[in-house]
Amino acid sequence: MRLRYTAAPRLWQFLRRRHWTFRTGIVILVALVITLILAPWIAPYDPAVQNLIARLSPPSAEHWLGTDHLGRDLFSRLLVGGRFTVTIAMVTVLLSFAIGTLIGVVAGRVQGSLVDEISMRVIDVLISIPDVVVAIFLVAIFGPGYATLIASLTVIGWTPFARLARGLTLAINAQGYIRAAEVLGCSRSFIILRHVIPNIIRPIAAVSFLRFGHKLITVGALSFLGLGVQPPAADWALMLADAQPYVERLPILMIAPGLAIFVAALSVTWIGHGLEIEARDGDSGDE
């Protein structure tokens, strides 16, 4: 019971000490995630049910955002469609974060070795290849789908994390406590887990939020091109693609999913921007 009364004030104090962009982004993101989680219960209609008689209906009391070209409720599809886009982007960023951080830290701890040189050359090659090119290549081989989309975005996505983790690790290697741990005979894995990763996690977390916004837009672009989520599943980018022929007749068909992608990407970008400012300036207050 005591925890219930102290958790809210502590959370409020934590948010007050954060940069305003972080606060704004976290509020929008939490509201968005809660909405997407509750989407099956909030959605007034089944997003897959067609009603050709009511196709391309304007917003009304019955259909708050109108209906699409197949008579499906746009508001229901908007709620459910975000679950696919956000989930794919989140899984991709988490995998990229874990793989890139591990490779970057290991390469930084063995600077100048064969492992470091190979890792950096692989990163130099992969980082020059656009995500869309890799996605098209993998889809051509394995076919479209969730697994292919996540794999294609992860293949390239880990490289920025690895570069950043390596650079931060090289800076930490020169610190006195690292040399003291080495003199005391601490193992390389202990130094990485106990001293390196805890000191680099904050700036990498900031980059992960910024990359999440980028991945969110990339997932939408790939689905728009037909390389991601496949019909009849509800997806924001697919909704944009389907709305193209009818945008002059019913602009809300394109405005609604486009605005949803924009708000989701903006929220995580603001969170990452706030964390980046705090990591750079060492200040958790407003600027």
Buried (B, 14 or more C-beta within 10 A) or exposed (E): EEEEEEEEEEEEEEEEBBBEBBBBBBBBBEEBBEBBEEBEEBBEBEBBEBBEEBBBBEBEEEBBBBBBBBBBBBBBBBBBBBBBBBBBBBBBBEBBBEBBBBBBBBBBBBEEEEBBEEBBEEBEEBEEEEBBEBBBEBBEEEEBBBEBBBBBBBBBBBBBBBBBBBBBBBEBBEEEEBEEBEEEEBEEEEBBEBBBBEBBBEBBBBBBBBBBBBBBBBBBBBBBBBBBBBEEBBBBBBBBBBBEEBEEEBEBBBBBBBEBBEBBBBBBBBBBBBBBBBBEEEEBEEE
